[in-house]
């Protein structure tokens, strides 16, 4: 039975799940930090409480939550950025994020979009297809039917954008 080890198999499974957790936790830390900055350090503000509840729902350790709150009071300013683009099949994309360097983030988003055959659009070019929902999230008011090939390309583009550290949400109007 050479080459059969429970630990070898477990190591790969655990490594994959740990990488997914780390990615989720880093996004939640950024979300908590931003909400705490908006509330000027008030931990009882509704936005901060919501961010903490999301972190707890994702089983984030309390130490990490406290560090994120402390980091918000000591770190530099983060500002919200919104980019618009058209993706495969003519789908509208809105990319929301938070960054400490608007220029760096814009160039990195442009690079990701160009790697997938799209480009940034002017402000307002894609936002007409969306409206704010009840929870403040954007919802598509006009949907676009796309074929399977364009759907695969769009999925790859959205995954690449979501992997970027500064991106918090990506909205699309694909059906």
N, C-alpha and C positions, 0 to 999 in steps of 0.2 A: 504494500500500500504506500509506496513512495510517492511523495508529492501531494498527499491528501492531509490537509491540516484544517481543523476547524478555525484556528486563529487566522490562517491565510485568507479564508473566505470571509470571515467576520471583519477582518481589517479593511477589505475593500468596501464592504457594505457600510461599515461605520464611517469610513473616510468620506464616502459619498454623502451620507446623511449629515455628517458634521459640516461639510462644505455648504450644504443647503441651509443649515441652521445659521451658520456664520453670515451668509449673505442676507438672510432675513433679519437677523439681529442687527446688522450694520444699518440696514434701512430703517429699522425701528428706532435705533439710537439717534439717527439723523432726524427722524420725525419728532421724537421726544425733545431733542435739542431745539428744534425750530419752534415748536409749540411753547416751550419754556421761555424762549427769547421773545416771542410775541406777547406772552403774559408778563414779561419783565420779572421773571423769577417766582411768580405766584403759583405755587404748586396746587392750589385749589381751583385754579381757572378751569373752565369746562374743556378747553382744548387739551390742556395738560393731562387732565383726568382721563380723557378719551384715549390719548396716546399711551398712557400708563396701562389702561385696561387692555388695549390691543397687545401691548408687550407681554402682559401677564397671560393673555389668552394664547400667546405663542410660546408659553413656558420660558420666558426670559428670566434669568436669575435677578433677584432684587438688587444685588450688588451692581449689576450692569445698568439697571434703571437709575439707581442713585448716581452712578458715575456719569450717566448721560445728563441728568439734571444739573450736576455740578459743572460739567463741561460747558453747558449752555451759559452759565454765568461768567465763565472765564475765557471762553474762546472768542474769536473774531466774529464779525457780522456775517450771517448767511442771508442771502436774498433769494426770493423766489424768481424762477425763470420759466417762461412758457415759450415753446417753439411750435411752429406749425409746418406741416409738410403734406405732400400727397404721396401715397404709397402705391404698391402694385395694384393694377385694376382700377385706378382712380379713386382709391379710398382716402378719406381725409384722416390725418393723424394730428393729435395734439399731444405734445410731450411736456409734462410738468416736472419741475425739479427744483432743488435748492442747491446753491453753490456759494463758495467764498470767492470765486474768480469767474465772473461772467464771460470774459474773453476766452479763457481756457475751455470752459464748458461748451461754448458755442462752437469752437473749432473741433472739439471731440465729437459733438453731435453731428456736425457737418461731415466729418470723416466717416462715421458709422452710416449715415444716410447715403453718402456717395458710394461706399462699399456695396450697398444694396441697390444701387441704380436709381436713387431718388435724391432730392435736394431740399433744402429749407425753402419754405414759401414766405411770402410777406405776411406781417401780422394781420390777422383778420381773414386770410385767404381760406382757412379751413374751419374757423370757429363758427361760421354760419350754419354748419351741419350739426351743431351741438347746443344743448341747453342745460342749465344747472338743474339737477334733480333735487329731491327732498333733502337728502343728506349732504348737499353741497357738491356731490360728484357730478361730472359731466355725463350726459346721456345723449346718444345720437338721436336727432330728430328726423334725419334723412338717412336711410340705409342704402348701401350699394351691394348688389349681388355680384360676387366674383367667382371665377372658376377655380377648380382645384389647384391648378398650378400657381395662380396668383395668391391663393390662400396659403400655400406652402411658403411662398416668398414673403408674404406679409407676416406669417408666424415667425420666420427666421429674423426678420427685421425687428419685430416687437421684442423678441427674446434678446437680441443684441442690445437694443436700447435699454431694456430693463436690467441688463447686466452692468450697465454703467452706474457708478457709485452716486452720481449727482441726480440721476433720474428717479423720481418717486412714482409717477404714474404715466402710463401711455394709453390714450383713448383712441379708438378707431371706429368708423361708422360702417365697417364691413358686416354684412348679414351672416 
